[in-house]
Amino acid sequence: MNAAIDRRLAVAPMLDWTDRHCRYFHRLISDRVLLYTEMVTCPAILRGDRDKYLGFSPEENPVALQLGGSDPADLAACARIAEDLGYAEINLNVGCPSDRVQKGRFGACLMKEPELVAECFAAMQNAVTIPVTIKSRIGVDDDDAYESFVSFITTVQAAGCDTFIIHARKALLQGLSPKQNRTVPPLKYHYAHDLKAAHPELTVVVNGGIDTVAVAQSHWQQVDGVMVGRAFWNDPWLIREMHEALGFAPMQRDRDAVLTAYVAYCQAMLQQGLSLHWLIRPILGLFHGLPGNKKWKSHLVTEGPRRKDDVSVIAEAREWVKHVS
Ligand SMILES: Cc1cc2nc3c(=O)[nH]c(=O)nc-3n(C[C@H](O)[C@H](O)[C@H](O)COP(=O)(O)O)c2cc1C
């Protein structure tokens, strides 16, 4: 048995990207990768269109719902709704630095309020039997000393939380856009590594800038798992490569079989009135780095929006890629 097999692999929550179609596609690539929804706020769930925000296909399972909020009672209510719908984990967003999120007093600014995060965690965990986890940064603004980071973690741990996903850079709450906040502050992986070494009882998953199997492997030696965002979006087959590197049971489907299964899913979604435009986005990177990739993408992005309900656009685009399995 491969010693790496108890290590975790996750696709990061990404607003507008990891929607249900993207997750369905990623699940076809790996039956072991952990999938997270985009962040969904409590008001959206409690007062919005619940099917729009929480609907998912059973085939995506297991899926974690990422919540955005800071009201313990609201978070508990949302966690309960999610558990009833079949979600496998609830994750609290303590990493988003956008102005909108700060105005709502949640996301990354919650790193300044560890007691409140602990209260939110406890309220959610008391409301459900599925695991509740936290995704945080390593700090915000000038408050990014390792000691403050550990103090944040141990305060939340004292409420019972044992799983932390660490985006290993701080967030600057003023002056940087969310996009810049994913590139400008330097990555400090040692915060996550040192946390695991000091608290082996915690499950620590590291996130940020991981884009090759070799880099993931170096983290698996030090922490419990890796979460990957942009690199999986740009090159979804990297999920399969990491799945294999972890020694998980081999997946039978090659790229074409994944595509065939996804086209069947698209047909069902188009029958429900969805536009092809939304369905092609997750597959644009499927042939990343391979001959014909550019033409594959350009066919999809030009024809997809024009022929909104014609799934044969995908088979036509496939013709541009030289044969690969
Ligand atoms: C388009 C986009 C949307 C994102 N939305 C979310 C989100 O909803 N919740 C969250 O916790 N992080 C969000 N993130 C941050 C990612 O989860 C991740 O922490 C970040 O991209 C760093 O990982 P990476 O370098 O592997 O991409 C988003 C990132 C991107 C690129």
Ligand as a Chemical Component Dictionary entry (heavy atoms), coordinates in Angstrom:
data_LIG
# 
_chem_comp.id                   LIG 
_chem_comp.type                 NON-POLYMER 
_chem_comp.pdbx_formal_charge   0 
_chem_comp.three_letter_code    LIG 
# 
loop_
_chem_comp_atom.comp_id 
_chem_comp_atom.atom_id 
_chem_comp_atom.alt_atom_id 
_chem_comp_atom.type_symbol 
_chem_comp_atom.charge 
_chem_comp_atom.model_Cartn_x 
_chem_comp_atom.model_Cartn_y 
_chem_comp_atom.model_Cartn_z 
_chem_comp_atom.pdbx_ordinal 
LIG C1  C1  C 0 -11.357 33.145 -10.010 1  
LIG C2  C2  C 0 -11.057 32.817 -8.565  2  
LIG C3  C3  C 0 -12.092 32.803 -7.645  3  
LIG C4  C4  C 0 -11.840 32.479 -6.302  4  
LIG N1  N1  N 0 -12.900 32.366 -5.442  5  
LIG C5  C5  C 0 -12.678 31.906 -4.180  6  
LIG C6  C6  C 0 -13.756 31.590 -3.301  7  
LIG O1  O1  O 0 -14.945 31.688 -3.666  8  
LIG N2  N2  N 0 -13.447 31.151 -2.061  9  
LIG C7  C7  C 0 -12.153 30.991 -1.628  10 
LIG O2  O2  O 0 -11.905 30.574 -0.490  11 
LIG N3  N3  N 0 -11.111 31.278 -2.446  12 
LIG C8  C8  C 0 -11.349 31.694 -3.693  13 
LIG N4  N4  N 0 -10.300 31.881 -4.546  14 
LIG C9  C9  C 0 -8.929  31.613 -4.068  15 
LIG C10 C10 C 0 -8.558  30.150 -4.329  16 
LIG O3  O3  O 0 -9.395  29.273 -3.625  17 
LIG C11 C11 C 0 -7.094  29.889 -3.906  18 
LIG O4  O4  O 0 -6.990  30.110 -2.519  19 
LIG C12 C12 C 0 -6.108  30.801 -4.629  20 
LIG O5  O5  O 0 -6.390  30.901 -6.011  21 
LIG C13 C13 C 0 -4.671  30.282 -4.451  22 
LIG O6  O6  O 0 -4.534  28.982 -4.966  23 
LIG P1  P1  P 0 -3.884  28.700 -6.430  24 
LIG O7  O7  O 0 -2.567  29.441 -6.455  25 
LIG O8  O8  O 0 -3.706  27.216 -6.492  26 
LIG O9  O9  O 0 -4.835  29.242 -7.443  27 
LIG C14 C14 C 0 -10.520 32.211 -5.867  28 
LIG C15 C15 C 0 -9.486  32.228 -6.819  29 
LIG C16 C16 C 0 -9.740  32.513 -8.147  30 
LIG C17 C17 C 0 -8.617  32.483 -9.154  31 
# 
loop_
_chem_comp_bond.comp_id 
_chem_comp_bond.atom_id_1 
_chem_comp_bond.atom_id_2 
_chem_comp_bond.value_order 
_chem_comp_bond.pdbx_ordinal 
LIG C1  C2  SING 1  
LIG C2  C3  SING 2  
LIG C2  C16 DOUB 3  
LIG C3  C4  DOUB 4  
LIG C4  N1  SING 5  
LIG C4  C14 SING 6  
LIG N1  C5  DOUB 7  
LIG C5  C6  SING 8  
LIG C5  C8  SING 9  
LIG C6  O1  DOUB 10 
LIG C6  N2  SING 11 
LIG N2  C7  SING 12 
LIG C7  O2  DOUB 13 
LIG C7  N3  SING 14 
LIG N3  C8  DOUB 15 
LIG C8  N4  SING 16 
LIG N4  C9  SING 17 
LIG N4  C14 SING 18 
LIG C9  C10 SING 19 
LIG C10 O3  SING 20 
LIG C10 C11 SING 21 
LIG C11 O4  SING 22 
LIG C11 C12 SING 23 
LIG C12 O5  SING 24 
LIG C12 C13 SING 25 
LIG C13 O6  SING 26 
LIG O6  P1  SING 27 
LIG P1  O7  DOUB 28 
LIG P1  O8  SING 29 
LIG P1  O9  SING 30 
LIG C14 C15 DOUB 31 
LIG C15 C16 SING 32 
LIG C16 C17 SING 33 
# 
